Amino acid sequence: MTATPEKAAAVETVSLTIDGTEVTVPKGTLIIRAAEEVGIDIPRFCDHPALKPAGACRQCLVDVAAPDREGNVRPFPKPQASCTMTVMEGMVVNTQHTSEAADKAQKGVMELLLINHPLDCPICDKGGECPLQNQAMSNGRTESRFIDVKRVFEKPLALSSEILLDRERCVLCQRCTRFSKEIAGDAFIDLQNRGAMQQIGTFNEDVLNFDGYEPIGVAAEDESGKAFSSYYSGNTVQICPVGALTSAAYRFRSRPFDLVSSPSISEHDSSGSAIRVDHRRGKILRRLADQDMVVNEDWITDKDRFAFAWQNLADRITRPLVRGEDGELHEASWPQALAAAAAGLKAATTGEDAQGAAVLPGARVTLEDAYAYSKFARLALGTHDIDARTRIASDEEQAFLGATVAGSGLGVTFADLEKAPAVLLAGFEAEDEGGVVFLRLRKSLGRQQVFTIAPFLSRGAEKLDATLIPTAPGGEGKALAAVKGSTAASEALKAEGAVIVVGERLAGSPGALTQALALAKRTGAKLVWIPRRAGERAALEAGALPGLLPGGRSVTSASAVQTVADAWGGTLPTGPGRDAAAIVADAAAGKVGALVVGGVTPSDVTGPFAEALERTPFVLSLEVRRGEVAEYADVVLPVAPPSEKAGTFVNWEGRLRGFATAIPTDAMGDHRVLDLLARELGTDLQTGSVADVYAQIAALGSAAKGERPEVPKVETAKVDAKPGASLVLASWHQLVDEGALQEGEPYLAGTGRTAVARIAPATAVAAGIADGVVTVASAHGAIELPVVVTDGMADGVVWVPTKSPGSWVAQELGVEPGALVTVKGGVA
Amino acid sequence: MTESDDVWKVNRERDGQAKPFESNLPQAGPVGKIFAPVAGFGVTMRNFFKPTVTEQYPEKKVAPMPRYHGRHQLNRYADGLEKCIGCELCAWACPADAIYVEADSNTPDEQYSPGERYGRVYQINYLRCIFCGLCIEACPTRALTMTNEYELAGPTREGLIYEKQDLLAPMGEAMLAAPHPMVPGTVDDDYYRGDVLKVVEEQTEWVRENRPEDPTLPENRGMHEENPEHRRSEHSDARLNVARHQTANTASWRGGSI
């Protein structure tokens, strides 16, 4: 962490009087915030601390008097909106508590708001937690004088499959439209019409009543058409001060008094967003954003918010399963199942012709689980064959991570990203792969230069006003090397606080991480690695990689091995282990005796994973649900989903994001199951409780000098862009897609972007493709998608989403991004 | 000598001689003393000549007062749609936490109540209910009222958790069983104001098309002569036998869908 050069200037303050109480606040503070400082609550709807002032609802009217030029304190002629007026030295503010005029004004505004607001609180989802309901009671008239017919709209209006709008209930505070424009950048909804008919909505020609005239210009469009297709749309439901915006998933499900709220951490991405889990009788009904100003501020992605149904689908397993004589899985007791698992693992690891066992924990693990997997593989199974990276990965990446990321503590933070004058994204899509990282970057829109090394300018990058450095996968190394001299990116990155963000996909581009390190050295910019899954960083810290031990220690460093062996009280295997790709390939060739598989979805893995599971004599699966791995598993041990266990996610910053059990059940976390299993094998891992694991990790600390792997020095691969039939495949996961943790939530799935294949105009012409459906084929298989010819895209590249509907790259094409594929117009 | 004996002895010594018991009541005279052994029967004999208050329950059942707080009932509109909208205000008001409600959305294919929302799960736990009637006061649609039924005892705890089908009011003469569409041209407010007075032909047609076997259709009426009393006891039996997903006290939620 580098100290900022400028000293924090003394904050200029202003003193004023609110309700007779003297208060001193920084200059530029709004009256409503100054009042909060001294505990005076002014009713409000449109005001939100994270949004710009609007003064739309007029509920916060207060009496204000301010000194004139001569210094005489003179009252404003009319009450003023306290959410738009900043404080002034010597100002005297009287709220509804001390001023009759303010109180009368507020009651009047409330009466006007309630004129068209239906009294359908009993059927409204907001009932019981509704600011309008509460403030109508505290600051409203007891009797309504309105006797006419209320305005009615057809309801609900579906803005997307997830977000529903009841226009009758809307008080036009514009929190949702301001959020969409200012924070998310998805201006799909806006105010339409005027006067009494003013309403929120998506672009709707019927409402706008063009009366035969066509709208001028073209509305910003994306592949999803007109829907409110934002990855952050759920936040509008949470900030809506009335029940106008509701989510289809929670609609009519429960009441706030039914719910038990538990703070937790989202398991969906590496940001570690703070969430609130609301559950009733052991069943999660909704998740909300929790405020955490250092990480996710007030916002979370729709995936964090809505994708929780997977934990309790019908295929959830709560009892161990053991494959019987008949070849079927049968429920078994824990002692039986543990004995069977231990016997299978023992057979694979002991004896003369033992082929050994390998561990694939998956990258959705907590720190405790990752540590237990790491210790289990090394001590109980006697192997370094463990790799949590069941994605595109390389030895270069492992060396990079071991040398610069693992055990380095808190590095670049969200705040650093926000403050950075320039950001270079390489192999990383902030919106699709980063979630709330995108919101932080977008917060600095206009103050920050963003460069992105990508095949095309994605919608997320476009919203960041990013400059595209068009690059085909595999060419990232070269592109990073080219950021030098007087190029705009190079100049920008030389500014104090600039950040280079590298994503996990750079592992697929030989030499790219080497070049990223060189670029960071050359420009002085800070370098940060942001992976996609929640457990990537934890796996790294805990040494759930073949060449790494906890704390970034290399398995090839004798002193590091000795330190860990001493701490663990055992002997560690010698020599480096195989990585995930090698494990899968060897297992498919029948050269692995046993596989221990954690949260890995076979359809996410490139390579012959199904074959590997089939040909391995003994497969042990630790899973929440009876998934695809269970079909091949000999023993399945049920583990707890995140809501039913305590643990710690480590986010990409290196920040520990601990969470407690939200729903207490008898389900056990992976670390505890592995502890029991190791005992059955005759090894005491001492990972039975979170506290035990914590104590061990703290005692181990991070690597000493010289114990880390060498910084990678890999030659950048030569990419030959062959024009013609073969194109380079580019791909990444879209935020809302068909990932295993998004199953069972059709409303969320409906907000995902339509899967399309993208190619550059010149490439399209060369391949004779105009529009319609194209077939992207590899030696393994093919996928058919509608094609979008994308301007500014790198030539010789075809992009498809990694796991969107109809586009499961790992399963259908069987190749990783960077491979050559053929693209033909029409359906094969 | 035990300690307590010692204490008594000390007390006796302190109080001097123990005095014989003397009553504070007025003492009867000589005649009174003669009749004293049979005077106690006076009350009994006097009551031989008074009207009897004993009720011959359960041989002879007596109707309680009209506003007696008995078992709850979920009412219906005149066309058979349910009044309950699943708002949970009854559950909110309940001081004994005896009511459990889960709401859901009405769909064009399954319209149970007017408007968008209906109560999908409705349970009252009569082991907890204290019959205070606060739920009745809270109900915004008068869906929940109380009947005069007071025979609320049973052999099992599960059996005393009444489900929605046990609580729903019996179908009236001209009612059509839900789900079916609302009266065409009406909105939920018309129902709340009491403007819907009978089943219309479109609704009957809809049910005829979707559930031709429905016993509440005019042509099917009389085919299954149903005694509401009998119907409820059937459900009670079912409750005892069938494994249950949702009760107020058990947590058999895991892996199951509610």
Interface residues (C-beta under 8 A of the other chain):
Chain A: P122 I123 G127 G128 K155 P156 R251 F252 R253 S254 R255 F257 D258 R281 G282 K283 N312 A314 R316 I317 T318 T665
Chain B: I85 G86 C87 E88 L89 A91 W92 E102 A103 D104 S105 G115 E116 R117 P140 T141 A251 W253 R254 G255 G256 S257 I258
